[in-house]
Amino acid sequence: MASIAQQLFFRRKPAEDERLLQLFWNRAELKREFARLQRDRDGLSDQLRQQEGATLRWQQRLEQLEGLLADPERAANAAVFFQLRGVWQYCRRRLARLARELATRQQEAELRRETARFEEHRKIALASIEQRLAPLIERRVSIEAELHDVRLQQAKYTRFWQFLARRRYGHAQAVLDAALAGVQSQIERYEKARHEKLRESVTPASEIDTGSKRLVNLSVIALAQELVVQLETHHVAQMARDASLRQVNDLRYGDLQACHQTGQQVARILRQLDELDDLPVLVRSRAEYLRRQVEYLRDADTVPIAASCADIPLLLTAGDNPVPANDRRLPVNVLGEEYWEIYSVLLN
């Protein structure tokens, strides 16, 4: 009986080991899944705390704004403050739009130049292939003609005593067949190269080159300077910058009447800026002036040194080589003072 029980035990042991191993695997898988869920929970908890903090900050700002609006004079100051912030964002959008448009134009111009170079190189390559292919085709025609004559001559010798003549022509035919095969192989190789060359196409560059980026950036800097010049009346540019850097409670623009006058002045200046038809011409002139004035720290840099455009000439002469029309300048460095968040727009 003991031996029978022992045999049954040993028969059952592999199945039990398999179940234990399966349980171990299941336990390990559950531990991994539990650890993953814990990480997800911790991540969601962090996001929730961050969102709660952001919500609290916005709630505090809303309460401050409600307190401002409860007082007519403070409300008027807040209105001017947000109007000036709107001026700041308006100018930033103008810079961003100009950068996008000019980058697209430069990319299209580079693609046209690259396409022209590619077509010229392909034309030369195809001419070279045709130059090598033409004599091979002539050689093939010549061999085929010789082969045709040999076959005709061989067909004339059908008698058994003309065996040697037939063998001589057969040898000549074999030589011509081998030569024809070699010439045909070369022709097929050149025709394949011609077909592949015709199928090639220009691959657009992922981004414009350094020179094009510099041109775009100089135009953006020129627009930033021209906006400062156009908004210099009543110091709107400086007030817009202050509003972008500080909070609504930190700035005051006077009593109700003063705030009303300031708001009207800002609105009038913005309308004049929108109606300024010569703005593109002024920006091109400033960009050309900057191109001859700015300096770059390295050859690969696309943004000039801020010190090389430290001030802004109020007026430039017309023509292809603009220069300052007088000594009047604004001591404003649009790069150094980051006017209109210009570094977020410039191409690197």
Beta strands, then each sheet from edge to edge (+ up, - down):
strand 1: 312-313
strand 2: 329-330
sheet 1: 1+ 2-
end
